[in-house]
Amino acid sequence: MTALKNDGMVRVRGAREHNLKDVDVDLPRDALVVFTGVSGSGKSSLAFGTLYAEAQRRYLESVAPYARRLIDQAGVPDVDSIEGLPPAVALQQQRGTPNARSSVGSVTTISSLVRMLYSRTGNYPPRQPMLYAEDFSPNTAQGACPRCHGLGRIYEVTEQTMVPDGSLTIRERAIAAWPAAWHGQNLRDILVTLGYDVDTPWDDLPRKDRDWILFTEETPTVPVYAGFTPAETRRALKQKMQPSYMGTFSGARKYVLQTFATTQSALMKKRVSRYMAGGMCPLCDGKRLKREALSVTFAGLDIGELSRLPLQELADVLRPAAEGRLGTGHDRATLSRAEAQQDTRRRVAAGGSAHKAAPDVRRTANLSEEKQLAAQRIAHGLLARVGTLTELGLGYLTLDRSTPTLSPGELQRLRLATQLGSHLFGVVYVLDEPSAGLHPADGEALLDALQRLKAAGNSLFVVEHDLAVMRQADWLVDVGPAAGEQGGE
């Protein structure tokens, strides 16, 4: 009898999460269920705070306690019971922790295939050994540019950024990069003890003194006489008076860099970042990779240039390879036996490895057919993923686009595209307004993507305001009638 009761339905009883008022509701599985209502009515509390949170809680019960601590958990929902609930995947409009290394390519895993494409089928310069996929990643030691460490930009702390107004004296806080309040006063008092002039305009100080104050790596610890004038401080030092305390000096640049690297405060990080001048890395031209990786090309483009193409243009570049029309210009020149032996002796004499110069048989011209087949298979997989993103209205994005610059709606559609390629079965997908920020012309593609997930044997619980999505729903759950205390029914 219980099995019949739960057949094809998710039954929620006594949901009281946030403003929900003992909600009892039955939802069909293998269907598109849309939760509607005004903002604040409680629809997200039902879809995410109750259904998804309970599905996650049940899954995490099977995970080891140690691993469970490392997973961001939604919390235990306030509900009497939920029956017939399958495993759930949430696609929310959440950014997570901002990460400068996260990009469209990494979120969708397309970059992994692109790196393999260049490693296996790229056009190598003469006599260059084969590079592996990790050599094309800016997030590995093997591939990252040594100058910018894979960020594409370099940040420098200069006198101009730290001292914006050279007409001020140190006492008047000419060094804007130094902290305010007591810490900044402490550093100025230490300079008085060290004999530096804090009452002369910054631009009139000797260059040697300015450079030491800003850029020194020394950290001298000296007696500090709080509230003393420079003359009184000199007198106290001469008479060896008991100081107020012992203070340790830190150069302005060191303070900025150390604070930026170690602080847990987003506000403090933002403050010190104002004194750091950023610019494109001159070594990799902002492409984040070593020169060896950038010397390998595919369709005449290095991996950095390919990653900067809009996805619509990227599809045009990949299509010939996916159709088996890869040009023959991808075979790199190989070393003859005599050349290889001579190159090896040269490396050994210079203290290098004898094996590094050995020709890699996987890059020889004899494997051109195999290489063309590999290119066709990889490009075909890439083209399918890029096509899904383009259909969802994201064809204007590039693979190197940083995810912190994306809107929540764009991020959610990226995750939706990834799920379309995962081919999961029997899962509940919980989505938060997937049409947000979507051009009306691309709405049909979004609806088609949702229908494809449903046709694959999954259920979709969608929080949505868009009428077009509501019309496609198999089941509507209207939460309200109003927001806050007036909602939750």
C-alpha positions, -999 to 999 in steps of 0.1 A, spaced: 0 0 0 29 24 8 46 17 -25 13 25 -43 9 57 -24 44 70 -34 42 58 -70 51 87 -92 46 114 -66 67 133 -41 46 139 -10 55 168 13 37 170 47 40 198 73 66 221 56 73 250 79 106 263 65 109 301 68 74 315 62 57 282 50 26 274 71 24 237 75 23 231 38 11 198 25 16 193 -13 20 164 -38 43 168 -67 46 145 -97 80 129 -106 93 128 -142 75 161 -149 82 198 -152 69 214 -119 69 252 -118 67 270 -84 51 304 -89 41 334 -66 52 369 -58 88 375 -45 90 365 -9 59 342 -10 78 311 0 83 293 -33 121 291 -29 116 280 7 96 251 -6 117 242 -36 152 248 -22 148 252 15 127 221 19 128 197 -11 165 202 -21 177 205 15 161 172 25 174 154 -6 209 166 2 206 157 39 196 121 29 225 118 5 250 131 30 239 104 55 258 80 33 290 101 33 317 97 59 315 123 87 350 136 78 340 142 42 307 156 52 324 185 70 340 196 37 306 199 19 285 230 20 253 218 35 219 234 32 207 225 67 179 203 80 145 216 68 116 221 91 92 195 77 73 166 91 79 142 62 88 139 26 81 106 7 92 96 -28 120 121 -30 147 112 -56 183 125 -55 185 162 -63 208 186 -81 204 223 -74 211 249 -101 209 281 -81 218 317 -89 247 316 -66 283 327 -73 301 309 -45 335 322 -35 350 345 -62 380 329 -79 401 348 -104 412 314 -119 376 302 -125 364 307 -161 337 297 -184 359 269 -198 367 255 -163 330 256 -151 318 238 -182 349 215 -184 353 225 -220 389 237 -213 399 202 -204 390 190 -239 406 220 -255 439 212 -237 437 176 -249 431 189 -284 462 210 -284 483 183 -267 473 155 -291 467 172 -324 483 207 -322 509 220 -346 542 219 -328 573 240 -337 602 220 -351 621 200 -325 598 208 -296 589 178 -274 553 168 -269 534 187 -242 507 171 -221 473 184 -213 484 198 -179 511 218 -197 483 239 -213 466 247 -180 473 280 -163 463 264 -130 492 240 -129 529 246 -122 537 229 -156 517 253 -176 514 286 -157 533 316 -169 563 321 -145 559 359 -144 522 362 -135 517 327 -121 488 319 -144 467 350 -136 474 369 -169 480 401 -150 508 414 -128 503 437 -98 529 461 -87 530 485 -57 546 518 -68 554 551 -51 527 567 -72 500 543 -59 511 545 -23 518 582 -21 491 599 -42 499 634 -29 536 642 -25 529 677 -11 518 661 22 542 652 50 545 618 66 528 631 97 499 644 74 496 608 61 513 612 28 517 574 27 481 566 21 488 529 18 496 527 55 468 517 79 448 543 97 443 548 134 469 534 159 488 511 135 496 540 111 506 562 140 528 535 153 547 533 120 551 571 120 564 571 156 590 544 146 602 566 118 608 594 143 628 571 165 648 560 134 656 596 127 635 602 96 619 636 90 581 633 92 574 670 89 589 677 55 567 674 24 572 639 8 585 652 -25 613 672 -7 627 641 12 659 625 -2 653 597 -27 672 573 -5 649 580 25 617 576 4 628 544 -11 637 529 22 604 539 39 584 525 10 603 494 -2 626 481 25 623 445 35 640 452 68 619 451 100 638 469 127 624 468 163 631 501 181 618 519 213 587 541 207 579 572 228 542 578 221 532 615 219 568 628 219 579 654 194 610 645 173 632 667 196 618 650 227 623 616 211 660 623 204 664 635 239 648 604 253 670 581 232 701 600 243 691 597 280 680 560 275 646 567 289 620 539 293 600 537 261 562 534 259 567 501 240 590 485 214 577 489 179 585 469 147 587 487 114 573 474 81 578 491 47 547 503 29 550 479 0 555 450 23 525 459 44 503 462 13 514 428 -2 513 410 31 478 423 40 465 415 5 478 379 7 469 370 43 438 390 54 405 372 57 386 405 55 371 413 21 369 449 31 406 451 40 416 433 8 396 458 -12 413 487 7 449 476 1 441 466 -35 437 503 -43 474 507 -39 483 480 -64 487 489 -100 476 460 -123 485 454 -159 487 427 -185 515 403 -181 542 412 -207 556 377 -209 524 358 -218 503 388 -231 476 380 -207 472 344 -219 484 330 -186 506 302 -201 542 294 -206 557 303 -240 561 266 -248 524 260 -246 516 292 -266 539 280 -294 515 251 -302 487 261 -326 455 246 -338 438 260 -369 465 287 -368 456 298 -333 474 293 -300 453 281 -271 451 316 -256 437 330 -289 413 302 -292 400 308 -256 393 344 -265 369 335 -293 332 339 -287 316 304 -285 298 310 -318 331 316 -336 348 288 -317 322 264 -332 332 275 -368 369 268 -360 361 233 -346 337 222 -373 362 213 -400 381 190 -375 349 175 -362 339 166 -398 373 150 -405 387 179 -425 418 186 -404 446 201 -425 479 183 -429 498 213 -415 495 200 -380 524 174 -383 555 189 -367 590 183 -380 608 154 -363 644 149 -354 664 125 -375 685 99 -355 717 119 -360 700 151 -350 685 135 -319 719 121 -308 736 155 -313 708 173 -295 710 148 -266 748 153 -263 744 190 -263 718 188 -235 739 164 -214 769 187 -218 748 216 -205 737 196 -175 702 188 -189 683 156 -193 693 131 -219 657 120 -225 641 154 -229 653 158 -265 643 123 -276 617 125 -304 582 116 -292 568 89 -315 533 102 -309 542 134 -328 557 118 -358 543 121 -393 536 84 -394 507 89 -370 489 116 -390 458 94 -397 456 85 -360 461 121 -351 434 132 -375 410 107 -359 418 119 -324 412 155 -336 378 145 -351 366 128 -319 378 156 -295 364 183 -318 331 165 -321 327 164 -283 337 201 -281 313 211 -308 284 193 -290 291 212 -257 296 245 -274 264 240 -294 245 235 -262 258 267 -247 250 286 -279 215 272 -279 210 285 -243 219 321 -255 255 321 -243 272 321 -277 287 355 -269 308 342 -240 345 332 -243 362 303 -226 386 326 -208 358 348 -194 362 350 -156 332 336 -137 331 365 -112 322 387 -141 291 366 -151 256 374 -140 238 348 -118 216 339 -147 245 332 -170 262 310 -143 230 290 -139 227 284 -176 263 273 -178 256 247 -151 224 237 -169 244 230 -201 269 209 -181 240 188 -167 226 183 -202 259 166 -211 260 145 -180 231 122 -191 219 115 -155 187 96 -150 161 97 -122 173 130 -107 153 160 -95 168 192 -109 159 222 -88 163 255 -107 160 291 -97 145 313 -124 166 299 -153 151 325 -177 166 354 -157 186 377 -180 177 356 -210 168 373 -243 132 365 -253 146 351 -286 165 324 -266 136 314 -244 126 285 -268 161 270 -265 158 271 -227 124 254 -228 139 228 -251 168 221 -227 143 216 -198 123 192 -219 154 173 -228 162 168 -192 127 156 -185 127 133 -215 159 117 -201 139 104 -171 145 133 -147 122 156 -128 124 194 -128 113 216 -100 116 252 -113 111 285 -94 100 309 -121 82 341 -129 83 338 -167 49 331 -183 64 311 -212 80 286 -187 47 284 -167 28 275 -199 51 246 -205 47 232 -170 31 198 -163 22 209 -128 19 244 -112 24 251 -75 13 286 -66 26 299 -33 12 329 -16 -11 348 -16 14 376 -8 49 380 5 64 374 40 39 368 68 11 370 42 25 342 21 36 306 28 4 289 18 
